[in-house]
Amino acid sequence: MNENERMQFFYEMFNSSLLRLGPGTDACTLRALNIVLAASPRRAAPTGQTWPRILDVGCGTGAQSLVLARHLDGPILAIDNQQPYLDALQRRAAAAGVQGKIVTRLADMRTVELDSGAFDLIWSEGALYCMGFREGLAKCRAWLAEGGFLAVTELCWLQPGAPPECRRFIEGEYPVIADIDANVRAMQACGYTVLDHFVLPESAWTDEFYNPLEACLQMLRARHAGDAERLDMIAGIQAEIDNYRQYSAYYGYVFCVMRR
């Protein structure tokens, strides 16, 4: 396979039929949102639009976008670099009756141009790492209005002493992984006040993400039984799933809510 074919197959594995493309739950999204709402009374946006003006960065198929749309009155701009994901979000928003609140935009978060101070709330579940965690924090701060809120999930070490095989695997996939305290210091250094943070439960990985993904992988194994390269890519994703099931005590996603 050439690089284009590899990317096409990657998006065949992580396809738009999946409700989530990373760990998360509606309950966790709502818990983070309630931290935001507790820290700021509802108010009118400076432009006269309904508060808050929301940006969902790397929205994927938009499970969290739908939660925000159901609980907030403000407009949501949801950006992702894969049109099939955005199409799926639009279908699900229509089915949920919130399509009027969500506008999608095909864009790469690393290069998208957005107005400074244009948003009161920026959301990014399992996606900010694509820009680099610190780089993403800095970009989002520029897009936030003064006093605006940022809610993100970031992969963290949860305790020291991870077995060498676990550490090798995770650092091979995400070399800049840090512990929670280090990431809190990074947020503060980027000009944020950290309001709260919490660890996503294991069910956010297994029930919501890995189990549906694993079912998709099993189907693709059968479909591409004679294709060594595609089977190798499937094995790489399966190794990630197996690693989490064995070592979930040592790493996970942490939901961080902060204010500019």
Residue pairs with C-beta under 8 A, 6 or more apart in sequence:
1 9
1 229
1 230
6 229
6 233
9 230
9 233
10 233
11 82
11 84
12 220
13 213
13 216
13 217
13 220
13 233
13 234
13 237
14 21
14 213
15 84
15 216
16 61
16 82
16 84
16 85
16 87
16 88
17 88
17 216
18 61
18 212
18 213
18 216
19 61
19 63
19 208
19 212
20 60
20 61
20 63
20 208
20 209
20 212
21 60
21 61
21 85
21 126
21 209
22 60
22 125
22 126
22 127
22 153
22 209
22 253
23 126
23 153
23 200
23 204
23 205
23 208
23 209
23 252
23 253
24 63
24 64
24 125
24 126
24 153
24 200
24 204
24 208
24 209
24 253
25 200
25 201
25 203
25 204
25 208
26 63
26 67
28 198
28 200
28 201
28 204
28 255
29 63
29 64
29 67
29 68
29 125
30 67
30 71
31 198
31 255
32 151
32 198
32 255
32 257
33 67
33 68
33 71
33 72
33 151
35 151
35 195
35 196
35 257
36 121
36 149
36 151
36 195
36 257
39 149
39 195
39 259
40 147
40 149
40 259
42 51
42 73
43 51
44 50
44 51
45 51
45 52
45 53
45 74
45 120
45 145
46 145
47 53
49 74
49 75
50 73
50 74
50 75
51 73
51 74
51 120
52 72
52 74
52 119
52 120
52 121
52 148
52 149
53 74
53 75
53 118
53 119
53 120
53 121
53 145
54 68
54 72
54 74
54 75
54 76
54 77
54 119
54 120
54 121
54 122
54 123
55 76
55 77
55 79
55 114
55 118
55 119
55 121
55 122
55 123
55 143
56 62
56 64
56 65
56 68
56 76
56 77
56 78
56 79
56 122
56 123
56 124
57 79
57 109
57 122
57 123
57 124
57 127
57 128
57 136
57 140
58 79
58 80
58 109
58 124
58 125
58 126
58 127
58 128
58 130
59 65
59 78
59 79
59 80
59 85
59 86
59 89
59 104
59 127
60 80
60 82
60 85
60 89
60 126
60 127
61 85
61 88
61 89
61 92
62 78
62 85
62 86
62 88
62 89
62 92
62 93
62 102
64 123
64 125
65 76
65 78
65 89
65 93
65 102
65 123
66 89
66 92
66 93
66 96
66 98
68 76
68 123
69 76
69 93
69 96
69 98
69 101
69 102
70 96
70 98
72 101
72 121
73 101
74 101
74 120
74 121
75 101
75 102
75 103
76 101
76 102
76 103
77 103
77 104
77 105
77 119
78 86
78 89
78 102
78 103
78 104
78 105
79 104
79 105
79 106
79 107
79 109
79 112
80 86
80 104
80 106
80 107
81 106
81 107
81 108
81 109
82 106
83 106
86 104
86 105
86 106
89 102
89 104
90 99
90 102
90 104
93 99
93 101
93 102
105 112
109 127
109 130
109 131
109 136
109 139
110 130
110 131
114 143
115 143
116 142
116 143
117 142
117 143
117 144
117 145
117 146
117 148
118 143
118 145
119 143
119 144
119 145
119 148
120 144
120 145
120 148
120 149
121 148
121 149
121 150
121 151
122 140
122 143
122 144
122 148
122 149
122 150
122 151
123 151
123 152
124 136
124 140
124 150
124 151
124 152
124 153
125 152
125 153
126 153
126 253
128 136
128 137
128 140
128 152
128 153
128 154
129 136
129 154
129 155
129 174
130 136
131 139
132 176
133 154
133 176
133 183
133 186
134 186
134 190
136 152
137 150
137 186
137 187
137 190
137 192
138 190
140 150
140 152
141 150
141 190
141 191
141 192
141 260
144 150
144 260
145 260
146 260
147 259
147 260
148 259
148 260
149 195
149 257
149 258
149 259
149 260
150 192
150 257
150 258
150 259
150 260
151 255
151 256
151 257
151 258
152 255
152 256
153 200
153 253
153 254
153 255
153 256
154 183
154 253
154 254
154 256
155 170
155 174
155 177
155 251
155 252
155 253
155 254
156 177
156 178
156 179
156 180
156 183
156 251
156 252
156 253
156 254
157 177
157 178
157 179
157 180
157 250
157 251
158 179
158 180
158 199
158 249
158 250
158 251
158 252
158 254
159 249
159 250
160 179
161 250
162 170
162 247
162 250
162 251
163 247
163 250
166 243
166 246
166 247
166 250
166 251
169 239
169 240
169 243
170 177
170 243
170 251
171 177
173 240
177 251
178 186
180 197
180 254
183 254
183 256
184 194
184 197
184 256
187 194
187 256
187 258
188 194
191 260
192 258
192 259
192 260
193 258
193 259
194 256
194 257
194 258
195 257
195 258
195 259
196 256
196 257
197 254
197 255
197 256
197 257
198 254
198 255
199 252
199 253
199 254
199 255
200 252
200 253
200 254
200 255
202 248
202 252
204 253
205 244
205 248
205 252
205 253
206 244
206 245
210 241
210 244
210 245
213 237
213 241
214 238
214 241
217 234
217 237
217 238
220 230
220 234
221 231
221 234
224 230
224 231
224 234
225 231
244 251
